[in-house]
């Protein structure tokens, strides 16, 4: 009686042998020089049936152009567009202290390519890291002093400190 592990191992070895046979058959098709669009190969009990689509949007010289778009299968004419960076909203912590508001932005992978601007009561962050673009706007409540935020960037964490306006002391 074989255990479950033995059955699994023998099943995997059969899959590996069949996969190796498939790779050999595809290698022989490629070495034959001319790849027919459709075909069937048999070797060592392995039957490989294949159907290849066009490799170009232009028809081959010996073929007539395809008039019907549905006859082309999944081949579509599209213009390649450059990949846009992923837009990510960073994780943010806000601390409302007595004399200032502290905002922490988590910006993994950023190494100094950032801007953090206070426009009225909106704090806007913009940072880039490779294929990621971090952007976030925060509505800051409270009376803030009219000055730029003090920024400190360390280990992927941007700290923005916004001073509050001093409150008049009641007399």
Buried (B, 14 or more C-beta within 10 A) or exposed (E): EEEEEEEEEEEEEEEEEEEEBBEBBEEEBEEEEEEEEEEEBEEEEBEBEBEEEBEEEEEEEEEEEEEEEEEBEEEEEEEEEEEEEEEBEBEBEBEEEEEBBBBBBEBEEBEEEBEBEBEEEEBEBBBBBEEBBBEBEBEBEEEBEEEEBEBEBEEBBBBBBBBBEEEEEEE
